């Protein structure tokens, strides 16, 4: 069997497994076959498969899955991003217990070989002078969330201006990386070796002097700029907030469906803001955004539940196509701390489509493209579908955050998937869409 027919056979097997029909419109590279599901936890010789052991619980060198980006020059290569590192909730209010406080958030370069994603290179994220970044919370007024970071022995680890909770990843035409996070929020540009070129946030505490609007500092802790993409022309970053901003407060926006999209002109620093309406206020909400064209995008919206056959009917992990064309730019020319007000209220306080319409605000249009709860067979088992890369108009890669194989509150325990009775690990699902998105 030649390479092309092998690739076609593999692609057809994806369609059969998902029950949604085959299509040959994907990256036509003879060396690459996209299987339905592939494990990404194959660290090779770069890092040990286990980072540490906490009271008999293994903390794996996973974590790659908060974002996935396809290499624009090599279709067999994918870059996958970790978040701030292995941590669990503490027993004290707003505390986190870090298993490896010195962990540097990182980008893994994976190559798809014979149906297996193999880790070729680890790019640790560094500050502008080459020092390693870490996952500790930022200081107050520099992106701080008010969280208390603790070691497994209970020591207060303090805060760090070099802390980043990396969540979104985009690759620029020159090969540099853009990363967004849940702290500041920050948008950081790294060179190909992971060293900071520019750090942008609402506070002016980054490098380069550029800022994003002040209103983004009201983000809910751990619900910051979860998604980031770059337009196909390479000119504009598009960032997605995971959840409605606490703007002006948590109580004031209770039940709100209004979250924000930020566009950032890379050359000029000019920004625009648009409203995205999440489906339910009880969701974990938006995990990722990826570009289709310069104005259309895919958005991944989800709950925090594990997938099982028993909860298939209520599981919520969906991909929507959105279009910024025709949506209202809600930017505040005065750059006030709460953004532009409508009748004395913030956009988040308007809460619903009806209230937005009353105030002359048109949100981005939105249509369902993929339902992971029903379009993947067997059931999508992971709680955190977080990364997404569009490989062609009909082929989508989706990655999960495996939390380094651990969970718990106060005490580390293995993160076991109910559907498989196995420890969660990074997996990439190559999914054939029912219809082309462009």
Buried (B, 14 or more C-beta within 10 A) or exposed (E): EEEEEEBBEBBBBBBBBBEBEBBEEBEEEEEBBBBBBBEBBBBEEEEEEEBBEBEEBBBBBBBBBBBBBBBBEBBBBBBBBBBBBBBBBBEEEEBBBBBBBEBBBBBBBBBBEEEEBBBEBBBBBBBBEEEBBBBBBBBEEBBBBEBBBBEBEEEEBEBBBBBBBBBBBBBBEEEBBBBBBBBBBBBBBBBEEBBBBBBBBBBEBBBEEBBBBBBBBBBBBBBBBBBBBBBEEBBBBBBBBBBBBBBBEEEBBEEBBBBBBBBBEBEEEEBBBBBBBBBEBEBBBBBBBBBBBBBBBBBBBBBEBBBBEEBEEEBBBBBBBBBBEEBBBBBBEEBEBBBBBBEEBBBBBBBBBEBBEEBEBBBBBBEEBBBBBBBBEEBBBBBBBBBBBBBBBBBBBBBBBBBBBBBBEEEBBBBBBBBBEEBBBBBBBBBBBBEEBE
